[in-house]
Amino acid sequence: MSAAAASGAALALAERLRPLLGPDAVLTDRAQLRTYECDGLAQFRVTPALVVFPRTAAQCQAVVRACIDAGVPYVARGSGTGLSGGALPRSDGVLIVTAQMRTIHQIDVANQRAVVDPGVINLQVTRDATPHGYYYAPDPSSQQICSIGGNVAENSGGAHCLKYGFTVNHVTGCEVVTPDGEIVQMGGKAVDSPGYDLLGAFVGSEGTLGITTRVTVRLLRAPEAVQTLLAAFHSTDDAGTAVSAIIGAGVLPAAVEMMDALAIEAAEAAVACGYPEGAGAVLIVELDGPAAEVDHTFAAVQKHCRDHGAFEIRVAADPVQRALFWKGRKSAFAAVGRISPDYIVQDGVIPRTALPEVLRRIAALSGERGVRVANVFHAGDGNLHPLVLFDDAIEGQGEQAEEVSGAILDLCIEYGGSITGEHGVGSDKAKYMPRMFTEVDLDTMQMLRCAFDPAGLCNPGKIFPTPRLCGEVPGRHKEAHPLVQAGVADVF
Amino acid sequence: MSSDIALIDGVQAAAVARPGSQDAVAEVLRTAARDKLTVVPCGAGTKLDWGCPPRSADILLDVSALDAVVEHVAGDLVVRVQPGVRLSSLAVELARANQRLAIDGVVPGSTVGGIVSTALSGPSRLLYGTVRDLLIGITVVRADGAVTHSGGKVVKNVAGYDLGKLYTGAYGSLGVITEAIFRLHPVPEAAAWVVADLPDERAVGTAVAAVLDSQVMASALEICRPAPAGPITVAVLLEGVAPGVKARSAAVSALLGSGAATGDEAPSWWSVLPGPIILKLTAEIALVPPLLRGLREAAAVTRLAVDVRGSAGVGVLFAGLAADADPEATGRFVLAARAHCRDAGGFAVLLRAPAAVRARVDAWGPVAGLSLMRRLKDEFDPDHRMAPGRFVGGL
């Protein structure tokens, strides 16, 4: 489709949708559209042809049906905090923003569930459940602004997923507008619905299998006790050995987070978190659970830290101090802006036992290429967040940083890990997927996509470097696929 | 292999293949694809008569020879196994490193592949989650013989679609599992069961709610009612460090009332499915008591002896009936139970029953999203040759 035809199709859609959604819920003004040109990954920018704000599942369904009728691609977006460009719009498509769907329908304590709209902010679920003594476990660093719908799309994690798991382990039901324009209920408050686990496949599918319009999540009973310590080490090696000792002793902390010297420097500059001076690495270790368990285990954890070179250990005396420990960690990404004009937030995973070796190789890589790398990570599960620093004003630095960032992903794969632990593949990492999976693996994943979205209109171009044309028999080439002819898909 | 194993729930397999490697599995499936043969995968065969019988079984594909623990990285709390490994042997091997796979073997002799394919979780699911929550990577040979992977060796991983979720509980209808990777947990230092007999459904509701709403963090919360109108036993498992377990057991004991007893051994019915006819029942947690009432009434009306037990703390129960239970009455019981489950927000699935019962009721019952499931099956197995007819909606 030519650009003019595409924008014509979008304008026609706008006319069709305005009476259904209301005039304020359909944006066509160029300047307004530009507000939505990127999500949390600002390197990728595309101005959508149209932005709509459905308020109900029926409106969302009407939008999807209109898109199907017009053959126009669409992308769903929650708060737009994603870090892999999963909600990157299409210039010829509709951006469906679910931020106006923000009702918490039910805090059902007796069933340990909450039923919420997709635009509800993650932290709000916990806030509403707290008076009852409950909380919602997945806690991505962006939890004050990110939406549950986005969390479902990305299978978001957070610092506490070491013990409690990811979004997929905490969502028991989703109402979904599927790419064929139907509303399907997957799961509910009860568990183990018969049939294929569509819900399990849907959570984490990065918005490519449909749009969730209502989510049922598990609420957990707040733990009786929480103990948090901050331990300072001379090196990341020492801190890494301490983590191994803790896990090796059979302790499953709620969280184990590590920051290296450069990340600490940035956090100090940004939020003055007052971490111990001269630390080459700090660990935040948090235990939670029944008091009788936590007290006993916390003493053991402190001993492991001391035995492996911690030169200072601070124990949070109260929630205020705990929040201060976490403040440095949770603000680390943004804080790096204080020590570098530009930076790339990387997200990769390695087996935890490979941590010291991989950190040494990242340091070597950084030295060789002259690119600074600050390391912040979930040490308990080997999820690295290297921050690759550069100055875009200096020619070539951006490309160099990209190279180092990519080389770090190669290291993750070399050690048997993953190219993303929680940020998703999105637009950013589709090109790395063939390094982790074979062509047949990717082809098989896309069978799932073809079952849901044979027309390829739902968030196309994400996750997979090469779209599989549905209905195509692998290895046999026929005449041009109707999607190619329609300009909706390309064969690479 | 004995010929009675080649008999799948009344359907005679024309041939049995027992490949010794993943390549050999792929070879069998390529041949089957070429000749349009139907294939029923199996491990130890302990649950081959679950679900519906296959419409046809040209090949019984027995993967029990693939029984290696490929890799156990204790430091990473991860294990990679072949599908024929028995859960019990794996437990012995992992225990050497003081670790375990937190999936209870509720059917003796089950293999890892069978557990994944039937999504069979036991009491520990309350704290540790289900099979799909612990499975982090999987290798499956597709119906066309292609070897495919999803997930990986690290717990935290969102690269690509998590197809492991789809293969879990698919009854072999999407392909043949040749490898599975699980996250492990440390074996706790101490464990205790607090057990109490309660008079009726209302008392159970109160007790379950009290334990769940406390902060004792139970590993499991099970109930057992061997006679339909009899007392109901509640048992709570606590795991952790010795002083912690002691304090928490005392707290649970206080919640369950004066009749509660604490011991370091599980009750005899713990982690054992009732049967041989097995009905799986799900409900919203708070609606377990009305479901129990409904089951009692349905048993009275149909004059059947029904043994009910399961994970009340998550809302999953199993009802067991005798092998010689009257098929007509059993059919009526299933339909009544299904209506009670529906009222409780859940489902009733007849996991295992003689042909005479299945002829009277649909084993799977109503399924939400069936048309999507059909399309999924069409993509993965376009000729419907993999375990045809065993799964929901005749898939």
Interface residues (C-beta under 8 A of the other chain):
Chain A: D108 V109 A110 N111 Q112 R113 G133 E154 N155 G157 C161 G165 F166 V168 N169 T178 E182 V184 Q185 M186 G188 K189 A190 V191 D192 S193 P194 G195 Y196 D197 L198 G200 A201 G204 S205 R221 A222 P223 E224 S244 I247 G248 G250 V251 L252 G289 P290 A292 E293 H296 T297 V349 I350 P351 R352 T353 H378 D381 G382 N383 G416 G417 S418 I419 T420 G421 E422 H423 G424 V425 K429 M433 M436 F437 T438 V440 D441 L442 D443 T444 M445 M447 L448 R449 C450 A451 F452 I463
Chain B: V73 A74 G75 D76 L77 V78 N98 A119 G129 T130 R132 D133 V140 R142 A146 V147 T148 H149 S150 G152 K153 V154 V155 K156 N157 V158 A159 G160 Y161 D162 L163 K165 L166 T168 G169 A170 L174 H185 P186 V187 P188 E189 A209 L212 D213 S214 Q215 V216 M217 G240 V241 P243 G244 K246 A247 R248 K280 T282 A283 E284 I285 A286 L287 V314 G315 V316 A344 G345 G346 F347 V349 W364 G365 V367 A368 G369 L370 S371 L372 M373 R375 L376 D378 E379 F380 F391 V392 G393
